[in-house]
């Protein structure tokens, strides 16, 4: 079995078994290998693989450094989404999606909350995977800001769907709408981190450093 069922007052959830963790780790390795090694070596070099792995590691580390946490999941972190968005900005949509999906699997390993398979995919694979949409703007003027907005907008969309579909029962009475509650709830933490991050990445020294990494890692 990959997960064990837990029944509590809050409902039914699942915890991964040791075998489940092994399977997910194997998936991360396979996803990264397919995205960075099997492809053309000129486009997906070892240098890019190493840089992306470091960015994923930093994203995972900073996801534990929270400014504040929401009561039912979600938090404002120390720029964790930025590190995943950067991979798409540096290397394009293919690398960005590969890394962001791998990151979603890692989040499922380190911080799982599963009530059903569809909810798991929405909250982890699709929501975090959407951060890779930043790659669409890899070669665009102000591509990092545009890519970051696209990435967190994608994450917000899937997190909103999950909240609306699977967590509607927790909607407070004063909202009187699961849709509005999910919109407000997910916008609170994703939007807050997004605004803070955009301000930081628009600072000239930060922009210069990120562009330098992009240029050197693509040589």
C-alpha positions as CSV (number, residue, x, y, z in Angstrom):
1,X,0.0,0.0,0.0
2,X,1.2,3.5,-0.8
3,X,-0.9,5.3,1.8
4,X,-2.9,4.6,5.0
5,X,-6.3,5.9,5.6
6,X,-6.9,8.1,8.7
7,X,-10.4,8.9,10.0
8,X,-10.7,11.8,12.4
9,X,-13.2,14.5,13.4
10,X,-12.0,16.6,10.5
11,X,-12.8,13.9,8.0
12,X,-10.8,11.3,6.1
13,X,-7.2,11.9,5.1
14,X,-4.2,9.7,4.0
15,X,-0.6,9.4,5.1
16,X,2.0,8.0,2.8
17,X,3.6,4.7,3.8
18,X,7.4,4.1,3.4
19,X,6.7,2.5,0.1
20,X,4.7,5.5,-0.9
21,X,7.6,7.8,-0.2
22,X,10.0,5.5,-2.2
23,X,7.6,5.6,-5.2
24,X,7.3,9.4,-5.1
25,X,11.1,9.9,-4.8
26,X,11.5,7.5,-7.8
27,X,9.0,9.6,-9.7
28,X,11.0,12.8,-9.0
29,X,14.2,11.2,-10.2
30,X,12.5,9.9,-13.4
31,X,10.8,13.3,-14.1
32,X,14.1,15.1,-13.8
33,X,16.0,12.5,-15.9
34,X,13.4,12.6,-18.7
35,X,13.3,16.4,-18.7
36,X,17.0,17.1,-18.5
37,X,19.0,14.1,-19.6
38,X,17.0,12.2,-22.3
39,X,16.6,15.5,-24.2
40,X,19.2,17.0,-26.5
41,X,22.4,17.6,-24.5
42,X,22.9,21.0,-26.0
43,X,19.5,22.2,-24.8
44,X,19.4,20.3,-21.5
45,X,23.0,20.2,-20.3
46,X,24.4,18.8,-17.0
47,X,25.0,22.4,-15.9
48,X,21.3,23.1,-16.3
49,X,20.3,20.0,-14.4
50,X,22.6,20.9,-11.5
51,X,21.4,24.5,-11.4
52,X,17.8,23.4,-11.5
53,X,18.4,20.8,-8.8
54,X,19.9,23.5,-6.6
55,X,16.9,25.8,-7.2
56,X,14.5,23.0,-6.3
57,X,16.5,22.3,-3.1
58,X,16.4,26.0,-2.2
59,X,12.6,26.2,-2.9
60,X,12.0,23.2,-0.7
61,X,14.2,24.6,2.1
62,X,12.6,28.1,2.0
63,X,9.1,26.5,1.9
64,X,9.7,25.7,5.6
65,X,10.6,29.3,6.4
66,X,7.1,30.9,6.8
67,X,6.1,34.4,7.5
68,X,2.6,33.2,8.4
69,X,0.6,30.1,8.0
70,X,-3.1,29.8,7.0
71,X,-5.3,27.7,9.3
72,X,-6.1,25.1,6.7
73,X,-3.0,24.9,4.7
74,X,-1.0,27.3,2.6
75,X,1.5,29.9,3.8
76,X,3.6,32.9,2.9
77,X,7.1,31.6,2.6
78,X,10.6,33.1,2.1
79,X,10.3,33.3,-1.8
80,X,10.0,29.5,-2.3
81,X,7.8,29.9,-5.4
82,X,10.4,32.2,-7.0
83,X,13.1,29.5,-7.1
84,X,10.9,27.3,-9.2
85,X,9.8,30.1,-11.4
86,X,13.4,31.0,-12.1
87,X,14.0,27.6,-13.7
88,X,11.4,28.3,-16.4
89,X,12.7,31.8,-16.8
90,X,16.3,30.6,-17.2
91,X,15.7,27.5,-19.4
92,X,12.2,27.8,-21.0
93,X,8.9,26.1,-20.7
94,X,10.0,22.4,-21.0
95,X,12.6,22.7,-18.2
96,X,10.3,24.9,-16.1
97,X,7.4,22.4,-16.2
98,X,9.7,19.4,-15.6
99,X,11.2,21.1,-12.5
100,X,7.9,22.4,-11.1
101,X,6.2,19.0,-11.4
102,X,9.2,17.5,-9.6
103,X,8.9,20.1,-6.9
104,X,5.2,19.4,-6.5
105,X,6.0,15.7,-5.9
106,X,8.6,16.8,-3.4
107,X,6.0,18.9,-1.6
108,X,3.8,15.9,-1.5
109,X,6.6,14.0,0.2
110,X,7.6,16.5,2.8
111,X,4.2,18.1,3.6
112,X,1.4,15.7,2.4
113,X,-2.3,16.3,3.1
114,X,-4.4,13.9,0.9
115,X,-8.1,13.3,1.1
116,X,-8.5,11.9,-2.4
117,X,-6.5,11.3,-5.6
118,X,-8.1,14.2,-7.5
119,X,-7.4,16.6,-4.6
120,X,-3.8,15.4,-4.4
121,X,-3.2,16.1,-8.1
122,X,-4.8,19.5,-7.9
123,X,-3.0,20.7,-4.8
124,X,0.4,19.2,-5.6
125,X,1.0,18.2,-9.2
126,X,-1.1,20.8,-11.0
127,X,-0.8,23.7,-8.6
128,X,2.9,23.5,-8.1
129,X,3.4,22.3,-11.6
130,X,1.8,25.5,-12.9
131,X,4.8,27.5,-11.6
132,X,6.6,26.2,-14.7
133,X,4.5,28.4,-16.9
134,X,7.1,31.1,-16.3
135,X,9.0,29.5,-19.1
136,X,6.5,31.0,-21.6
137,X,8.2,34.3,-21.0
138,X,11.8,33.1,-20.9
139,X,12.8,35.3,-23.8
140,X,10.4,38.2,-23.2
141,X,11.1,41.7,-22.1
142,X,10.6,41.8,-18.3
143,X,10.2,38.0,-18.6
144,X,10.9,37.2,-15.0
145,X,8.1,39.4,-13.7
146,X,5.7,38.2,-16.4
147,X,6.7,34.6,-15.8
148,X,6.3,34.9,-12.1
149,X,2.8,36.3,-12.4
150,X,1.9,33.6,-14.8
151,X,3.3,30.9,-12.5
152,X,1.5,32.0,-9.4
153,X,-1.7,32.7,-11.3
154,X,-1.6,29.1,-12.4
155,X,-1.0,27.9,-8.9
156,X,-3.8,30.1,-7.6
157,X,-6.2,28.7,-10.1
158,X,-5.6,25.0,-9.2
159,X,-5.5,25.8,-5.5
160,X,-8.8,27.7,-5.8
161,X,-10.4,24.7,-7.6
162,X,-9.2,22.3,-4.9
163,X,-10.6,24.6,-2.1
164,X,-13.9,25.0,-3.9
165,X,-14.4,21.3,-4.7
166,X,-12.9,19.5,-1.8
167,X,-12.9,21.9,1.1
168,X,-16.3,23.7,0.7
169,X,-17.5,22.2,3.9
170,X,-15.2,24.5,5.8
171,X,-16.6,27.7,4.4
172,X,-17.5,30.1,7.2
173,X,-21.1,31.2,7.4
174,X,-20.4,34.8,6.8
175,X,-19.0,34.0,3.3
176,X,-22.1,32.1,2.3
177,X,-20.3,30.9,-0.8
178,X,-17.6,28.2,-1.2
179,X,-16.4,29.9,-4.4
180,X,-15.8,33.3,-2.7
181,X,-14.2,31.7,0.3
182,X,-11.8,29.7,-1.8
183,X,-11.0,32.7,-3.9
184,X,-10.3,34.9,-0.8
185,X,-8.5,32.1,1.1
186,X,-6.0,31.2,-1.6
187,X,-5.5,34.8,-2.7
188,X,-4.6,35.8,0.8
189,X,-1.3,33.8,1.0
190,X,-0.4,33.4,-2.7
191,X,-1.1,37.0,-3.4
192,X,0.8,38.2,-0.3
193,X,3.9,36.3,-1.2
194,X,3.5,37.3,-4.9
195,X,3.5,41.0,-4.1
196,X,6.5,40.8,-1.8
197,X,8.5,38.7,-4.3
198,X,7.7,41.0,-7.3
199,X,9.0,44.0,-5.3
200,X,12.2,42.2,-4.5
201,X,12.9,40.9,-8.0
202,X,12.4,44.4,-9.5
203,X,15.3,45.7,-7.4
204,X,18.2,46.4,-9.8
205,X,20.8,44.3,-7.9
206,X,18.5,41.3,-7.8
207,X,17.6,41.6,-11.5
208,X,21.2,41.8,-12.4
209,X,22.2,38.7,-10.4
210,X,19.3,36.6,-11.8
211,X,20.2,37.7,-15.4
212,X,23.8,36.8,-14.8
213,X,22.9,33.3,-13.7
214,X,20.7,32.9,-16.8
215,X,23.5,34.0,-19.1
216,X,26.3,31.9,-17.6
217,X,24.2,28.8,-17.2
218,X,23.1,29.0,-20.9
219,X,26.6,29.3,-22.2
